[in-house]
Amino acid sequence: MLIRIDPSDPRPIYVQIMDEVRRARVLRLLSPEDPLPSVRQLAGELRVNPNTVQQAYRELEREGVVYVRRGQGTFLSDASVNGTERGALARGVAERALLEAHRNGLGAEELIAAIRSISTSSEREEP
């Protein structure tokens, strides 16, 4: 499982980890019952404190996204993904894009126009 964190992202690292697990679940990059990397393994890969990963896993467990089997690890729960989760994923992407646009002096309408332009261009390029 590929989890990326962005040091320039204003969100805490544990929240970024949680969002990456949710994203993998919504996009079906992870299936129910798939194991997540161990706390130590993921902390080593991301070069973060294991407590940060542990905090993310605890919060995900509290939300019902993952569950822990003692001695075996943390696994993705079999709860189905609903439209609300896809909407939340889209909203998070939009919020980060808008924040970046504002940092660069662009307004929402300019960002939306650019996204539409890119989307139209990429649709024409598909075979």
N, C-alpha and C positions, 0 to 999 in steps of 0.2 A: 504494500500500500504506500502510495506516494503522498506524504504530508509535507507541505511547504509552509514556512513561516516567513514573514516579511518584517525585518527589524524596523523599517520605516513606517509600518502600519501602527496607528495609534492604539489599536486594540491590544489588551494584554496577550501575552504569548499563549496562555492556557485557553483563552477564548478563540484564538486563531486555530489551535489544535482541535478544539471542539467543532468549530465551523468546518474544518477540513474533513473530519470524520462524518459530519452531517452531509457535506457535499458528496463524498464518496458513496454514501448510502443513497441519497436522492438520485445520483447519476448511475446507480447500480454498479459502481466499481467494486463495491463490497456487497456480498449477499448475506442474508440471515445466517447466523451461526458461524460466519467467518471469524477467525481470531484476529485481534488487533496485535500489533507488536507489543512486546513486554514493555513495561515502564522504562526499564534500564536500556533496552535496545533502542526505543524511540528517542529517549533523552540523549543517548550517544549519537544517533544519526542527526538529530537537530542541534546538538551541542547546547542543550539547555539543562537546567537542574532537574533531576528526576521528580522532585516535589511538584514542579510545574506540570509535568505529564500526569502525575498522580491526581492532581487537582482537576485537570481536564477530564480524566477518566471517571473520577468520582461524580462530577457534575453530569456527565453523560449517563452514568448509571442512575442517578437521581431522576433524570428525565425519561428513563426507560429506553434509551437508544442502545445501550450496551448492558451486559450483565457480567458478573464475575463468577467463575467456577474456581473455588478454592484449590490452589495447587496446580491449576491448569491454565489460568490466564483470563483475559477479558475478551468477550465475544460480542458480535453485533446481534442485537435482539431480533426476533422474527416479526416485530411489529411492522405492519405495512406502511409504506410511504404514501402520504396523502397529498392532495393538491395544496394544502396549506403549507406543507414543508417546501414544495417546489416554489410557491409564492414567496416564502421567506428567503429562500436561496436567491431568487431573482431580485428581491428587494435589497438584500445585502450587497449584491453585485452593483446594483444601481446606486446605492448610497456611497460605496467606495469610488465609483466612477464620477459621481457628482462632486464628491470631496476633492478628488484629483483635478477635475475641471475647474473648480473654484480656486484651487491653489495656483492654477495656470491662467487665471483671469478670464475664464470662460463661463458663460451662463448655461442654464439648463437647456434652453432652446438650441444653443449652438451645439451642445453635446448630443442632443437628440437628433439634430440634423446630420451630424457627423456619423452617428450610429446608423441612421437610415441609409446614408450614402454608402457606407461600408457594407451594410447588409445587402443593398441592391447590387453592388459590384460583385460581391461574393456569390450571389444567386446567379448572376450571368455567367460566372466562371465555372459553375458546376456542370458536369457533362450530362 
